[in-house]
Amino acid sequence: MEFIENLKYTKNHEWLKVEGDVATIGVTDYAQQELGDIVFVDIDSIGSNLSQDDVFGSIEAVKTVSDLFMPLSGEVTEMNTDLESNPELINTSPYNDGWIIKVKVHEIDESKLLNMSEYKAHLGL
């Protein structure tokens, strides 16, 4: 299982990387392993201003569908369009090619985010 030092994580298993006022968001390696083979990603929030913990879309695996939660407050500006034809990128490259959305950051509540060590502890590792 892979973890990246310079990312922030949520208890809902999303990761985020903030660069300036833009955050890239995806699901963790742990989450994609738990979900299994990803078959569809539904993002209907492009252009929406969402608050931290709001649902920004859903991810569908062979056996389940899970909501995706905003790890910060901001405007969803972009979806990884490669996921439309290749949703399995989340399984093969969750932290790189499998990113899900980009957000223009409005506010980050750091108290709800975990660093790598805290996320691993949350998983019991």
N, C-alpha and C positions, 0 to 999 in steps of 0.2 A: 504494500500500500504506500502510495506516494503522498508526501506532504511538502509544501513549499514554504520556506522560512519567511519571505517578505510579503505573504498574503495575510489577509484577515479572514476569519471564518465565523460562521454562525452555528448555533445549536441545531438549526434546521438543515445543516450540511451544504450551505452555499459558501462560496469563497468570493472575495472581491480584491481587486487591485486598483488602487486609486493613483492616478497620474494627473496632477493639476486638479481641474474640476471635472474630470471624467473618470468614472469607475467602470471597470470591466467585471462582469459577474458570471459565475458558472456554478456547477455543482462539483462537490469534492470527489476525489477518487473513491473514498469510502461510500459515498452516496451512489455512484454509478455501479459499484460492485454489489451493493445491497439491492438496487433496482433490477439488475440483470440487463439483458439486451434492450437498449433503447430503440424504439420504433417510431416515435413521433414527438416533436416538441411544438407546443401551441403557445405562441406569444401574441396576445391581443391587446397589449398595452403600449405599443409604439405611440409616442406623442403624449402619453399620459403622465401627469404629475402624481406620484405615489408617495406615500409615507412609509417609513420603516415598518416592516412586518406585513405590509399589504401584499396580496397575491399579485404577481406580475405575469403569470402564465402557468402552464402545467407541462409535465414531462410524462410520457407514456412508455412503459416497458411492456414486455410480452404479457406479464401477469398482473400489472397494476398501473394506476395513474396517480401521480403525486403533484400537489401544488408546489409552485416555486414562490418563495417569499423574498421581498425586498430587504436587503441587509442595511439599507440607508434610505434617506428621503431624497427624491430627485425626479427628473424627467427622463423617461425611457426614450432614448434617441435612436437606437439602432439594435437590430437583431442580427445574429450570425446567420445569414441567408444560406450558408453552406449546410446548415442543419436541416433545411427543407428537403434536400435530396440525400443527405448523409447524416441522419441523426446519430448513427453509431460513432461519430467523431467524439461524442461525449464519453463513450466507453473506451475508445482507444487513446484519446488525448484530452482528458477533462480540463487540464490547466492551460492548454495552448489552443489547438485547433477546435476544441469543443466548447469554447466560451459561448455564452448564451446571449447576453445583452450588454449594451453600453448605456450608461446613465450620466446625465449632467447632474452633478452632485448639488443638492440644496443644503443638506444637513446630515452629519454622521454622528450618531450616538455611540461613542466608543465603548460605553459601558455594556452594550449588548453584543459587542464583537469580541472574538477570541484570537489570541495569537496562536502560532503553531503548537506550542507546548500546552496551552490551555485547551485547544481543540483535541489534541491527543488524549489529554486527561479526561475530557468529556466523553471520549469514546472508550475509556478504560484501558488505554494503551500506555 
